[in-house]
Amino acid sequence: MAITFDTTSYEFSHGRTPRGRGSWAFAAVRNPDTKDIIWSPSMTYAEAKKHAAKIAAERGISTLYVQS
């Protein structure tokens, strides 16, 4: 299953596309409850996307929103 990543909120908040190293947050809805967020350990954005995509596929989620 291909996972789509929506970065609109992140870009609006930060004024740029997501990049770099850190602890990233992804969710299946734009404004999730904290318990519904997929958190990554500290890693690059590319690594975090792979981490989140694996979890999303296991949960049957097709779109993830990068949290700001």
N, C-alpha and C positions, 0 to 999 in steps of 0.2 A: 504494500500500500504506500503510495506517495503521500508525503506530508507537506502541506503548504504552510509557509511561515509568513504571517502578516506582521510587518514592522511599523505600521502607520502610527500607532500610539507612541512607540519608542522614538520614532523620528520627530514627531510633533514635540515631544517633551525635551529631547536632547539636541534637536537641530541637525542630526546626522544619522547615518545608518549605523546599526549596531556593529561593533568591532572591538577587538582587544581581548584582554584577559579579565576575568572576574567571575562572580557567581551570578549566573543568568537565571531568569524566571520566565516560564512559558505557561500558558493556560489555554483551555479550549474555548473560553469566552473572553470578551474584552475586559470586563470588570469582575474578576472572580473573587470568591471568598478565599482567604489565605489557605485553607485546607485543600483547595482545588488546584493549587499552583504546582507545577513541576519545577523543582529547583535543581540546578546543576551544582556540582562542587566547583571550586575555582578552576577554570579552564578557559581556553580561547572560545570565542563565539562559535567558530566552526566546530570545535569539539563538542560544545554544549548543544548545538543543533542536532548532532548525531545522537547524543545521549537522550535528548528530549524526544526525538523522532522514534527511537526504539521503544520508549515508554508509551508514547502516543499510539503507536501501532498495536502494542499489546492491549491497549484500552479501547481500540477501535475509533480513535480520534483522527480526523483527516486534516484539520486546520489547527495550528497553534498560533496564538498571539504573543509576541514578545512583549513582556511587561516593562513598563518604564519605571 
